[in-house]
Amino acid sequence: DATIVRSTIDLGKNLGLTIVAEGVESLEIWNALRELGCSLAQGYLIGRPMPAQELVPHLGRMLPEDEGVTHAATGIATRIP
């Protein structure tokens, strides 16, 4: 799986695309994606589906830093530091 993900990230970067990982549900996956060079992520780790009126307040919140995760929201994806 890691080989496919790494190859996909590399292909996207070589084509000048912004890479967004979908379905990020754990810090383990988040950290692996960071190591593979992925720059954006979305998924349950960042936020579960919610009504539109809850989105803006959610984007202003930070994930717990003691878990080693910080983020700057960009649209509905989150930048992987």
N, C-alpha and C positions, 0 to 999 in steps of 0.2 A: 504494500500500500504506500509506504513512504517513497518508494522509487517513482510510482505514478504521480504522487503529489508533487515531489521535487521536480519531475520532468514537466508537469503542467505549469508550475510556477515559473520555471526557467523559460518555457516556450512563451508564456504571456509576457514576461519581461523583455525577451528578445524581440517581440512584436510591438513593444512600446505600450503595452496595456497595463492598466491598474488591476491588480489581482485581489479578489475578494473571496475569502474562504467562507463557505456557508456551513451551518450546522455545528458551530463550535460550542461544545457543551461542557468542557472541563478545562482546568488549568493545564493539564497534561497536553491536551491537544493545542491549546493556545501557545504554550511554550515550544512545542514541536514546530508549529507553523512559523513562529518567530525565528527559530534556528534555520528553517528552510528558506527564509527570506520573504515570506508573505507579509504584505503591508496592511491589509484590512481584513476584518472578520465580522461575521454576524452569527447569531445563534443564541441558544438559551443561556449561555454563560453571561452574555451581554444584556439580554432582556427577552422575556417571553412575549408572545403576541399580546397586544393591548389596544384599547380604544384610542382613536386619534387624539382625543383631548388629554390623554395621559402621556403621550409621547414627548412633548416639549419638557415637562418637568423631569421625565426619566432621563432625557439627554443631558440634563444639567447635573445629574448625580455621578459620583465616582464609585467604582467598585472598591472594595476594601484593599488599601495599600499593603496591609500586613500579609496579604496573600500574594504579593508581588505583581499585582495587576494594576496598571493605571491606563486610562484611555482618554482620547480626545474624540468626541463623536463627530462624524462626518456623514451627514445624511442618516441612513439607517444602519450603516456599518461602523465599526470601531477600529481606529488605527491601532496596530500592534506595535508597541514601542520597541 
